[in-house]
Amino acid sequence: MLRFRQITFGNYGHTLNRRQSISPDGKWIVYDTRNEDSHIARTHAIEMVSVDSGEISRLYETVKPTIAGPGVGAAAFHPSMNQIVFIHGLECCTEAFPYTAARRFGAILNWHQRSLGDVHWMHAEPRVVQHHHPSFDSWGVLSGGTHAHSWNDLGWISFTYNDYHLESQSQIDPAIRDARTVGFMVPKRYSSFKQIESPEFGRCDEHNFDGSFSAFLAATIQPRPSPGSDEICQAVEECWVGSKGYQKSEAAVPTLALAFQGTIVSDSGREFQEVFLCDLPDEAELLLTSDHPDQRVTRMSDRLAPIAGCRQRRLTFTAERTYPGIQGPRSWLVSSPSGDRLYFPMKDERSVVQLCCVETAGGRLDQVSELATSIDSQISLSQDGSRCAFLSDQRIVCIDLATGISRFVTDRSDIESNNMQLTGAVHFLSNDRFACNAYVGTGAERYLQIFIAQ
């Protein structure tokens, strides 16, 4: 059995993101200083710790942090470059205008420079009240909050999105349904965004600002899906399909795509989440689209429409199962490196949450694990895609995906002797070495720490 080695000890939280928390060279682990998952607004720092020495390096701090924001969290390493992406709340958050799901953005820091504050904003964010202001015609610009950022090998970033103006309108107009969707960013500016003045906020750079990426929505969602159809009312928990795309049967080159959980409505009116895949336009198609202003979505009713060229299809059809849809702890989809399979949790006929997968080409659904106790964390894949790891019954489980053989690689001895509570994702450092979070201590002295299982 592997034993746990604690590598952080500070009297504050050390929250690992659910993915891409390990540096490309495997020597560093990045985290934010939350002690509770829901406390991003009051979290003010991004740090990383050396796997071997336990050295702590503080990478970024917010200015004048308050309980209302700005807040930072969910840091993720670029797979090959010295960059980290993380959630950042608006810098002028107040009690009247606090951090929310629609009032945040993606920030990037160059961690090798080790200088606090060396960050840049990823996507332009105009939040003016006039919904037909010309700035909303800026192609590749958002007006809301992104989170759950993840990289592919090309340096594109996926995200989940909440639109600020749609959120605001839904609070005063019951006919407008707020929704969450997914999208992607390209590290290139296709158009310039000019600073504007808002009657609501005045001229405030923290509310209206430019960015270095172009951002586009990908999923097609409907406010009220037709029961029994493939229409969805929200798209969440996305992942890149393959590190560089996936091979479609009719294509000679890999296709870039996002997979996500889409909320459908069954014939009986029940909502649950199925797996969807959305093929994305390549850079040549994006450049072509940028020459056609009619592709720019500006109407309030179409705020969450995808960019032209996105092609969406449903992969799983589980309405007839005893426990339909994706079931278990909140978990982002996970793709094999080649993109041929997507992994996710789902209940079996005994109501035990198992590891399942679906083929991206043929749509075949398989149950991978035969566990006696449910998966109770985000699932993770090894870098080569041969193994999957997660928590179950306060132990780390590792599954060989070729054979389907699963085994507990840790037991309860360290957990009980050190008063630990494992939580969050398990991250591969190698095929038999893992990083994870655990609470240590009691009461006001209970802090989320980082451990290595080796």
Secondary structure as UniProt FT lines:
FT   STRAND          4..6
FT   TURN            24..25
FT   STRAND          28..32
FT   TURN            37..38
FT   TURN            41..42
FT   STRAND          45..50
FT   TURN            51..53
FT   STRAND          56..61
FT   TURN            67..68
FT   STRAND          72..77
FT   STRAND          83..89
FT   TURN            91..92
FT   TURN            101..102
FT   STRAND          104..110
FT   HELIX           111..113
FT   TURN            116..117
FT   STRAND          119..121
FT   TURN            131..132
FT   HELIX           134..137
FT   TURN            139..140
FT   STRAND          144..151
FT   TURN            153..154
FT   STRAND          157..163
FT   HELIX           164..170
FT   TURN            171..172
FT   TURN            174..175
FT   STRAND          180..186
FT   TURN            199..201
FT   TURN            205..207
FT   STRAND          213..217
FT   TURN            227..228
FT   STRAND          235..240
FT   TURN            249..250
FT   STRAND          257..265
FT   TURN            267..268
FT   STRAND          271..279
FT   HELIX           283..290
FT   HELIX           293..295
FT   HELIX           300..302
FT   TURN            303..304
FT   TURN            308..309
FT   STRAND          311..314
FT   TURN            319..320
FT   STRAND          334..335
FT   TURN            337..338
FT   STRAND          341..347
FT   TURN            349..350
FT   STRAND          353..359
FT   TURN            360..362
FT   STRAND          365..367
FT   STRAND          380..381
FT   TURN            383..384
FT   STRAND          387..392
FT   TURN            393..394
FT   STRAND          395..400
FT   TURN            401..403
FT   STRAND          406..408
FT   HELIX           413..417
FT   TURN            418..419
FT   STRAND          420..430
FT   TURN            431..432
FT   STRAND          433..440
FT   HELIX           443..445
FT   STRAND          447..453
//
